[in-house]
Structures are given as structure tokens and as C-alpha cells.
């Protein structure tokens, strides 16, 4: 499972180096892979980098956690109450399609240049995807399973807790994964636009690297953002694989 990923990374770095060799851009604009990796190594020994990483991950966890709570509640309510589905069901998809950058003028108007502005946009970016995951998962629960639960005496919330929500979990996990991608992109956009003094972050360091025309540092921070995204995807993919394995959808010997 590892070597195909390493091969893909090696191919990307090779193509990157080929572009550098063509002198399409001067090296101070497009540094070579060794130069960018050396700068990445320098960042790992810098205390400011680790502080920025800690702040960024804290913001991501807080924003995604709130989005998970709100999105799950809204998704269950909309899937359960027909009036809510007719009233706001399409609004959720509309919110999901809105670019996160479009929310920042309103967020800054409400919360000024503060943590609240970033958190506001992260939640709005992720919650609709999570809500849609819940709604889609519940919509695809087999009616036979619901009737079985009712025959066994499950009613209302017991039916949801023991039958509907567990059956909807695979689609819900997909919604969680998509919600994380929206939250991560919203957070990076927020940190580029909302720079708070004494609160270094990955996004703000990326912006400073651009302002000072430090291309190696710019690409090094982009690599950090990419690596964090890949690690998060690995966590969600592992959770989804374990769920499929428990349900007999994957051969246990694999």
C-alpha cells in the first residue's frame, strides 16, 4: 500500500525537476525540489513553525468540531421532519456550493479581524457537507430495515439510534470526509485573509513568504498543507475501510 504512493510522489518531484531544468521560470521564482525540501527541513527546526502549526490545527479542530455538531443536528432534523426538508433542504446544498471566500466580508463585518471570523467561515464551509451526508445516508437506509426495527418495538429516537443511524454511517463518514476538506480549505483561506498579531499560523506564514518573495519557503509551506491534507484523508479512509470490513464488504483476509 505504500510503494504506489511513493512512486506517485517520486513522479511528481521528477516532473517538477524537469520543469526547473527547462528554465521556464527563474529558480528564485520556481525553486528545485532539493531547495524546497531543504527549506522544509529548516522549518522543522524553527520554533515559530511549530507554534503556527499548533494554532492552525487548533483552529481546524475547533471549527470542524462545531461543524460536526451543527451539521449532524441539522441533517437529522431535516431528514426526520418533512416540513424542514421542504423549507430548507435545498438551502443546505446552496450553502455548500458557495465559495468560502465569499463569506469573509460578512465574517469580518460581524467579528472584525479575530478568531471568530475564521471560525465562522470554517463552520459554514463544513457543516452543509456534513448535513448532506447525514440526509443522504438516512435517505438510503433500506425500508425493510426500518420496518424490522418497528416490528421489534423501536420507536422514534430508539429507531434512529439503533437502526437508521448505524445503517447510514457509511454515507455519513463520506460526508465527514468531504466536510473536512471544505473546513481545511476554508481555514487556509481564512488564515490568508485574517492575520492576527501574535497568532502565527500556516496560512499567515504562507502569506508572509509571498510578500517577501521567498519562493522556497512558500513552496515548503504548501508542502506542509498538502501533507496534512493527505494524513487527514488517510484517517478518514482507514475509518471507512474498517467500517466496510466489519459489515462484510471487504474480505477480512485482505
VOBA-1610 file (N, C-alpha, C; in pm, whole numbers, padded with zeros to 5 digits, always signed):
BEGIN
Unk+00081-00122+00000Unk+00000+00000+00000Unk+00084+00127+00000Unk+00213+00112+00031Unk+00298+00231+00045Unk+00369+00265-00085Unk+00420+00161-00153Unk+00506+00192-00267Unk+00433+00264-00382Unk+00303+00237-00411Unk+00239+00317-00517Unk+00235+00466-00483Unk+00214+00498-00355Unk+00213+00639-00314Unk+00352+00700-00330Unk+00454+00624-00289Unk+00591+00674-00304Unk+00627+00692-00451Unk+00580+00601-00535Unk+00606+00614-00678Unk+00540+00740-00734Unk+00416+00767-00690Unk+00347+00887-00737Unk+00419+01014-00691Unk+00465+01014-00565Unk+00539+01130-00515Unk+00669+01148-00593Unk+00739+01036-00618Unk+00863+01045-00695Unk+00840+01099-00835Unk+00729+01057-00899Unk+00698+01106-01033Unk+00671+01256-01032Unk+00597+01302-00930Unk+00568+01445-00920Unk+00696+01526-00903Unk+00784+01480-00815Unk+00910+01551-00793Unk+00997+01548-00919Unk+00995+01436-00992Unk+01073+01428-01115Unk+01022+01529-01218Unk+00888+01533-01237Unk+00831+01628-01332Unk+00859+01772-01289Unk+00853+01796-01159Unk+00885+01928-01106Unk+01029+01965-01143Unk+01121+01872-01123Unk+01261+01899-01155Unk+01281+01921-01304Unk+01208+01846-01387Unk+01217+01865-01532Unk+01174+02006-01570Unk+01065+02054-01509Unk+01021+02191-01538Unk+01127+02292-01496Unk+01194+02268-01383Unk+01302+02358-01340Unk+01415+02356-01442Unk+01448+02237-01492Unk+01557+02227-01591Unk+01526+02300-01721Unk+01397+02314-01754Unk+01362+02385-01877Unk+01381+02536-01864Unk+01404+02583-01740Unk+01420+02727-01715Unk+01297+02806-01758Unk+01179+02742-01741Unk+01054+02812-01770Unk+01040+02935-01682Unk+01080+02924-01556Unk+01085+03035-01464Unk+01221+03035-01395Unk+01273+03153-01360Unk+01400+03154-01285Unk+01386+03082-01153Unk+01498+03032-01100Unk+01492+02947-00981Unk+01450+03024-00857Unk+01465+03156-00856Unk+01416+03230-00739Unk+01263+03240-00740Unk+01201+03208-00854Unk+01055+03202-00862Unk+01006+03058-00847Unk+01071+02965-00915Unk+01036+02823-00907Unk+01160+02745-00864Unk+01180+02729-00734Unk+01298+02657-00686Unk+01290+02508-00718Unk+01403+02442-00717Unk+01409+02299-00743Unk+01358+02222-00620Unk+01320+02096-00640Unk+01276+02015-00525Unk+01379+02009-00412Unk+01508+01988-00438Unk+01604+01986-00326Unk+01605+02116-00247Unk+01592+02229-00316Unk+01592+02358-00246Unk+01469+02371-00157Unk+01353+02333-00211Unk+01230+02342-00132Unk+01233+02246-00013Unk+01285+02125-00034Unk+01292+02028+00075Unk+01391+02072+00182Unk+01500+02137+00140Unk+01596+02189+00238Unk+01530+02297+00324Unk+01452+02384+00260Unk+01380+02487+00336Unk+01279+02423+00429Unk+01212+02316+00385Unk+01118+02245+00471Unk+01190+02188+00593Unk+01309+02135+00572Unk+01387+02085+00685Unk+01425+02196+00782Unk+01457+02314+00728Unk+01488+02429+00815Unk+01366+02469+00897Unk+01248+02462+00836Unk+01126+02498+00909Unk+01101+02404+01026Unk+01133+02277+01008Unk+01109+02180+01114Unk+01194+02207+01237Unk+01302+02280+01220Unk+01385+02318+01334Unk+01355+02455+01388Unk+01248+02519+01339Unk+01212+02654+01379Unk+01094+02648+01477Unk+01109+02708+01594Unk+01002+02706+01694Unk+00878+02778+01647Unk+00894+02883+01566Unk+00778+02957+01516Unk+00690+02869+01428Unk+00754+02782+01351Unk+00678+02691+01265Unk+00586+02601+01348Unk+00640+02546+01455Unk+00560+02455+01536Unk+00448+02528+01609Unk+00473+02653+01648Unk+00366+02732+01708Unk+00256+02760+01606Unk+00297+02795+01483Unk+00199+02820+01377Unk+00119+02694+01346Unk+00188+02579+01342Unk+00119+02453+01314Unk+00020+02421+01425Unk+00058+02445+01548Unk-00031+02417+01661Unk-00156+02505+01655Unk-00138+02632+01623Unk-00253+02723+01615Unk-00346+02683+01501Unk-00288+02648+01387Unk-00370+02608+01272Unk-00448+02482+01302Unk-00384+02382+01362Unk-00453+02258+01394Unk-00560+02279+01500Unk-00534+02370+01594Unk-00636+02401+01695Unk-00759+02462+01630Unk-00737+02557+01542Unk-00849+02618+01471Unk-00925+02515+01389Unk-00852+02427+01324Unk-00917+02324+01242Unk-01003+02233+01329Unk-00949+02192+01444Unk-01024+02102+01533Unk-01148+02171+01589Unk-01134+02297+01632Unk-01249+02368+01686Unk-01357+02391+01581Unk-01316+02439+01463Unk-01413+02465+01358Unk-01481+02339+01309Unk-01403+02234+01289Unk-01461+02109+01241Unk-01550+02046+01347Unk-01511+02056+01473Unk-01594+02001+01580Unk-01730+02069+01586Unk-01732+02202+01577Unk-01859+02274+01577Unk-01941+02240+01453Unk-01874+02230+01337Unk-01945+02194+01214Unk-02004+02054+01225Unk-01933+01963+01290Unk-01984+01827+01308Unk-02111+01828+01393Unk-02111+01907+01500Unk-02229+01913+01587Unk-02347+01975+01512Unk-02326+02093+01455Unk-02436+02162+01387Unk-02484+02083+01265Unk-02389+02033+01185Unk-02427+01961+01064Unk-02505+01835+01095Unk-02464+01762+01199Unk-02535+01639+01235Unk-02677+01669+01284Unk-02689+01771+01369Unk-02823+01807+01421Unk-02915+01851+01308Unk-02864+01937+01221Unk-02947+01985+01110Unk-02982+01871+01016Unk-02884+01784+00986Unk-02911+01673+00896Unk-03017+01579+00949Unk-03009+01544+01077Unk-03110+01455+01137Unk-03246+01523+01138Unk-03249+01652+01175Unk-03377+01723+01181Unk-03442+01732+01044Unk-03364+01764+00942Unk-03420+01779+00807Unk-03468+01644+00754Unk-03393+01538+00781Unk-03433+01406+00732Unk-03555+01353+00806Unk-03576+01401+00928Unk-03686+01350+01011Unk-03815+01428+00991Unk-03805+01559+00970Unk-03924+01646+00962Unk-03945+01687+00817Unk-04054+01646+00760Unk-04081+01673+00619Unk-04089+01824+00591Unk-04150+01898+00683Unk-04163+02042+00662Unk-04026+02108+00651Unk-03932+02068+00737Unk-03797+02125+00730Unk-03729+02090+00598Unk-03750+01967+00550Unk-03688+01930+00423Unk-03740+02017+00309Unk-03871+02038+00309Unk-03928+02122+00204Unk-03884+02267+00217Unk-03864+02312+00342Unk-03833+02453+00365Unk-03685+02484+00340Unk-03595+02402+00396Unk-03453+02439+00393Unk-03364+02332+00330Unk-03422+02223+00279Unk-03339+02116+00222Unk-03250+02166+00110Unk-03306+02242+00017Unk-03225+02292-00095Unk-03129+02402-00052Unk-03161+02473+00059Unk-03073+02578+00107Unk-02939+02520+00152Unk-02942+02399+00208Unk-02818+02338+00256Unk-02722+02315+00140Unk-02774+02263+00028Unk-02689+02245-00090Unk-02641+02379-00144Unk-02728+02480-00138Unk-02685+02613-00181Unk-02572+02666-00098Unk-02578+02647+00032Unk-02468+02689+00119Unk-02341+02612+00089Unk-02355+02483+00057Unk-02239+02401+00029Unk-02167+02447-00097Unk-02243+02495-00194Unk-02181+02535-00320Unk-02119+02675-00314Unk-02149+02751-00212Unk-02092+02885-00203Unk-01943+02878-00171Unk-01859+02952-00244Unk-01716+02955-00210Unk-01695+03014-00071Unk-01604+02954+00005Unk-01581+03001+00141Unk-01531+03145+00144Unk-01458+03185+00038Unk-01403+03320+00035Unk-01515+03424+00032Unk-01634+03384-00018Unk-01746+03479-00027Unk-01801+03514+00110Unk-01775+03431+00211Unk-01827+03457+00345Unk-01740+03553+00425Unk-01616+03575+00383Unk-01525+03650+00467Unk-01561+03797+00484Unk-01610+03867+00382Unk-01652+04006+00407Unk-01757+04015+00518Unk-01855+03921+00516Unk-01958+03921+00620Unk-01898+03881+00755Unk-01809+03783+00755Unk-01746+03738+00879Unk-01664+03850+00943Unk-01590+03923+00862Unk-01508+04033+00916Unk-01598+04146+00965Unk-01711+04167+00895Unk-01807+04269+00940Unk-01864+04232+01077Unk-01895+04104+01097Unk-01952+04058+01223Unk-01848+04052+01335Unk-01732+03995+01307Unk-01636+03960+01411Unk-01505+04038+01405Unk-01494+04134+01309Unk-01370+04208+01290Unk-01257+04111+01255Unk-01133+04155+01271Unk-01017+04069+01247Unk-00992+03989+01374Unk-01052+03872+01383Unk-01046+03793+01505Unk-01057+03646+01473Unk-01037+03565+01578Unk-01052+03420+01564Unk-01196+03386+01525Unk-01292+03465+01574Unk-01431+03437+01545Unk-01461+03442+01396Unk-01397+03533+01323Unk-01421+03543+01179Unk-01376+03415+01108Unk-01260+03364+01147Unk-01209+03241+01085Unk-01300+03124+01121Unk-01336+03114+01248Unk-01419+03003+01294Unk-01555+03005+01225Unk-01611+03123+01208Unk-01741+03139+01143Unk-01739+03080+01002Unk-01636+03110+00926Unk-01628+03063+00788Unk-01598+02914+00782Unk-01515+02865+00873Unk-01485+02721+00874Unk-01611+02640+00901Unk-01692+02684+00997Unk-01816+02613+01030Unk-01912+02617+00912Unk-01929+02734+00850Unk-02019+02745+00736Unk-01969+02666+00616Unk-01837+02650+00607Unk-01783+02572+00497Unk-01804+02423+00512Unk-01797+02373+00636Unk-01801+02228+00658Unk-01939+02174+00694Unk-02017+02251+00770Unk-02145+02199+00821Unk-02242+02154+00711Unk-02260+02228+00600Unk-02354+02181+00497Unk-02316+02046+00439Unk-02185+02020+00419Unk-02143+01891+00365Unk-02176+01779+00463Unk-02152+01803+00591Unk-02184+01702+00692Unk-02335+01678+00698Unk-02413+01786+00695Unk-02559+01772+00697Unk-02608+01694+00576Unk-02555+01723+00459Unk-02596+01650+00339Unk-02556+01503+00347Unk-02442+01474+00411Unk-02403+01336+00430Unk-02501+01261+00518Unk-02547+01327+00625Unk-02646+01265+00713Unk-02777+01242+00638Unk-02823+01343+00566Unk-02951+01333+00493Unk-02944+01223+00389Unk-02836+01220+00311Unk-02822+01119+00207Unk-02813+00979+00267Unk-02739+00966+00378Unk-02728+00835+00440Unk-02862+00784+00490Unk-02939+00870+00554Unk-03070+00829+00606Unk-03167+00798+00491Unk-03158+00876+00383Unk-03247+00852+00269Unk-03222+00715+00206Unk-03099+00663+00218Unk-03065+00537+00152Unk-03070+00418+00247Unk-03127+00437+00365Unk-03148+00323+00455Unk-03260+00236+00396Unk-03239+00105+00383Unk-03344+00018+00325Unk-03473+00024+00406Unk-03587+00044+00343Unk-03715+00047+00417Unk-03740-00081+00495Unk-03690-00194+00445Unk-03710-00320+00516Unk-03645-00315+00654Unk-03529-00251+00663Unk-03461-00239+00792Unk-03543-00153+00889Unk-03603-00047+00838Unk-03686+00040+00923Unk-03808-00036+00972Unk-03872-00111+00881Unk-03990-00188+00923Unk-03953-00295+01025Unk-03834-00354+01007Unk-03788-00454+01104Unk-03771-00392+01243Unk-03713-00272+01247Unk-03696-00203+01374Unk-03828-00175+01442Unk-03928-00136+01362Unk-04059-00107+01420Unk-04126-00234+01471Unk-04107-00343+01397Unk-04165-00470+01442Unk-04102-00512+01575Unk-03972-00483+01593Unk-03904-00518+01717Unk-03935-00421+01831Unk-04016-00320+01805Unk-04060-00231+01911Unk-03986-00100+01920Unk-03894-00073+01828Unk-03820+00054+01832Unk-03908+00166+01777Unk-03913+00277+01851Unk-03993+00391+01809Unk-03911+00519+01818Unk-03938+00610+01729Unk-03880+00744+01728Unk-03729+00740+01743Unk-03677+00794+01855Unk-03532+00806+01868Unk-03464+00672+01883Unk-03532+00574+01943Unk-03473+00440+01952Unk-03455+00381+01813Unk-03549+00408+01724Unk-03538+00360+01587Unk-03418+00424+01517Unk-03400+00553+01539Unk-03287+00622+01479Unk-03155+00574+01540Unk-03155+00561+01672Unk-03029+00528+01740Unk-02980+00388+01705Unk-03069+00290+01699Unk-03028+00151+01685Unk-03038+00097+01543Unk-03111+00164+01454Unk-03130+00109+01321Unk-03087+00208+01211Unk-03149+00327+01211Unk-03130+00417+01097Unk-02990+00478+01095Unk-02946+00535+01207Unk-02814+00599+01208Unk-02701+00500+01184Unk-02700+00381+01248Unk-02594+00285+01213Unk-02594+00246+01066Unk-02714+00231+01006Unk-02720+00195+00864Unk-02672+00309+00775Unk-02686+00433+00823Unk-02646+00549+00744Unk-02499+00586+00762Unk-02427+00516+00851Unk-02291+00555+00884Unk-02194+00559+00766Unk-02197+00462+00672Unk-02101+00472+00559Unk-02112+00603+00482Unk-02236+00643+00451Unk-02254+00771+00380Unk-02220+00887+00471Unk-02250+00874+00599Unk-02217+00980+00694Unk-02067+01001+00702Unk-01989+00893+00701Unk-01844+00906+00703Unk-01794+00976+00577Unk-01855+00945+00464Unk-01819+01016+00340Unk-01847+01165+00352Unk-01960+01198+00417Unk-01991+01339+00441Unk-01892+01403+00535Unk-01846+01329+00636Unk-01745+01381+00728Unk-01615+01411+00654Unk-01578+01321+00565Unk-01455+01340+00488Unk-01466+01463+00398Unk-01578+01476+00330Unk-01599+01593+00245Unk-01606+01720+00328Unk-01672+01711+00445Unk-01678+01827+00533Unk-01541+01871+00580Unk-01453+01775+00608Unk-01316+01811+00648Unk-01244+01884+00536Unk-01261+01838+00411Unk-01193+01905+00300Unk-01242+02049+00286Unk-01372+02072+00304Unk-01424+02208+00299Unk-01373+02290+00417Unk-01368+02229+00535Unk-01319+02301+00653Unk-01172+02340+00636Unk-01092+02249+00583Unk-00949+02276+00566Unk-00925+02387+00465Unk-00999+02383+00355Unk-00984+02489+00254Unk-01031+02624+00308Unk-01142+02622+00382Unk-01192+02746+00441Unk-01093+02803+00541Unk-01031+02715+00618Unk-00934+02761+00717Unk-00813+02824+00651Unk-00763+02761+00545Unk-00647+02818+00477Unk-00680+02954+00415Unk-00799+02965+00356Unk-00841+03095+00302Unk-00852+03198+00413Unk-00906+03157+00528Unk-00921+03250+00640Unk-00788+03297+00694Unk-00693+03207+00705Unk-00563+03246+00760Unk-00485+03334+00662Unk-00514+03323+00535Unk-00450+03414+00438Unk-00508+03555+00446Unk-00638+03564+00479Unk-00705+03695+00480Unk-00708+03759+00618Unk-00726+03677+00723Unk-00739+03729+00859Unk-00611+03696+00935Unk-00521+03790+00939Unk-00392+03771+01005Unk-00396+03843+01139Unk-00382+03767+01245Unk-00394+03821+01380Unk-00254+03833+01441Unk-00225+03948+01497Unk-00094+03971+01558Unk-00072+03873+01672Unk+00051+03826+01686Unk+00095+03732+01790Unk+00028+03595+01777Unk-00041+03570+01664Unk-00103+03440+01640Unk-00054+03385+01507Unk+00073+03343+01499Unk+00122+03289+01371Unk+00047+03162+01332Unk+00029+03144+01205Unk-00041+03026+01155Unk+00022+02984+01024Unk-00014+02867+00977Unk+00040+02819+00850Unk-00001+02913+00737Unk-00127+02954+00737Unk-00174+03044+00631Unk-00105+03179+00634Unk-00087+03236+00753Unk-00021+03367+00762Unk+00126+03357+00722Unk+00194+03248+00760Unk+00333+03230+00720Unk+00344+03215+00568Unk+00244+03151+00509Unk+00240+03138+00364Unk+00227+03275+00299Unk+00141+03359+00355Unk+00123+03494+00302Unk+00249+03577+00318Unk+00316+03566+00431Unk+00440+03640+00453Unk+00548+03596+00355Unk+00554+03467+00326Unk+00653+03417+00229Unk+00627+03477+00091Unk+00502+03491+00055Unk+00471+03555-00074Unk+00507+03703-00073Unk+00477+03773+00038Unk+00507+03915+00047Unk+00656+03943+00034Unk+00738+03852+00088Unk+00883+03871+00084Unk+00948+03797-00033Unk+00866+03748-00127Unk+00917+03679-00246Unk+01013+03565-00210Unk+00981+03493-00103Unk+01062+03380-00059Unk+00998+03253-00115Unk+01030+03221-00241Unk+00966+03108-00308Unk+00994+02974-00240Unk+01118+02945-00197Unk+01140+02816-00130Unk+01053+02799-00005Unk+01041+02905+00076Unk+00958+02895+00196Unk+00811+02883+00158Unk+00770+02954+00054Unk+00632+02946+00008Unk+00596+02803-00030Unk+00681+02740-00110Unk+00653+02603-00153Unk+00665+02507-00035Unk+00757+02532+00057Unk+00770+02446+00175Unk+00641+02447+00257Unk+00582+02563+00275Unk+00455+02568+00350Unk+00341+02504+00271Unk+00345+02515+00139Unk+00245+02447+00058Unk+00258+02295+00072Unk+00381+02247+00081Unk+00403+02104+00104Unk+00347+02061+00240Unk+00365+02147+00341Unk+00311+02116+00474Unk+00159+02104+00467Unk+00093+02198+00399Unk-00053+02195+00386Unk-00097+02068+00314Unk-00023+02033+00209Unk-00056+01912+00133Unk-00039+01786+00219Unk+00071+01779+00292Unk+00097+01661+00376Unk-00010+01645+00482Unk-00050+01755+00546Unk-00156+01748+00646Unk-00287+01700+00584Unk-00316+01745+00464Unk-00436+01700+00395Unk-00433+01551+00365Unk-00315+01502+00323Unk-00301+01359+00294Unk-00318+01276+00421Unk-00259+01322+00532Unk-00272+01250+00658Unk-00418+01243+00703Unk-00490+01356+00690Unk-00632+01356+00728Unk-00711+01260+00640Unk-00681+01260+00510Unk-00750+01167+00420Unk-00721+01023+00459Unk-00598+00996+00503Unk-00565+00861+00546Unk-00647+00818+00667Unk-00670+00910+00760Unk-00750+00878+00879Unk-00894+00843+00839Unk-00955+00926+00755Unk-01093+00900+00713Unk-01102+00773+00628Unk-01003+00750+00541Unk-01005+00630+00458Unk-00991+00505+00544Unk-00907+00512+00647Unk-00891+00397+00737Unk-01021+00369+00812Unk-01086+00474+00860Unk-01214+00456+00931Unk-01319+00395+00839Unk-01325+00443+00715Unk-01422+00389+00620Unk-01392+00243+00588Unk-01264+00209+00572Unk-01227+00072+00541Unk-01261-00022+00656Unk-01236+00021+00779Unk-01270-00061+00895Unk-01421-00083+00905Unk-01497+00020+00872Unk-01643+00006+00877Unk-01691-00093+00771Unk-01635-00082+00650Unk-01673-00177+00545Unk-01633-00320+00580Unk-01517-00334+00645Unk-01471-00467+00683Unk-01564-00530+00788Unk-01607-00450+00885Unk-01698-00501+00987Unk-01833-00540+00928Unk-01871-00475+00819Unk-02001-00506+00756Unk-01989-00614+00650Unk-01870-00671+00636Unk-01852-00780+00541Unk-01838-00735+00397Unk-01810-00606+00375Unk-01796-00556+00239Unk-01654-00566+00188Unk-01558-00601+00277Unk-01419-00621+00240Unk-01377-00759+00290Unk-01304-00830+00212Unk-01254-00960+00254Unk-01166-00946+00377Unk-01198-01013+00489Unk-01119-00999+00611Unk-00973-01038+00595Unk-00943-01125+00496Unk-00804-01168+00477Unk-00719-01064+00410Unk-00782-00957+00356Unk-00705-00854+00286Unk-00642-00759+00383
//
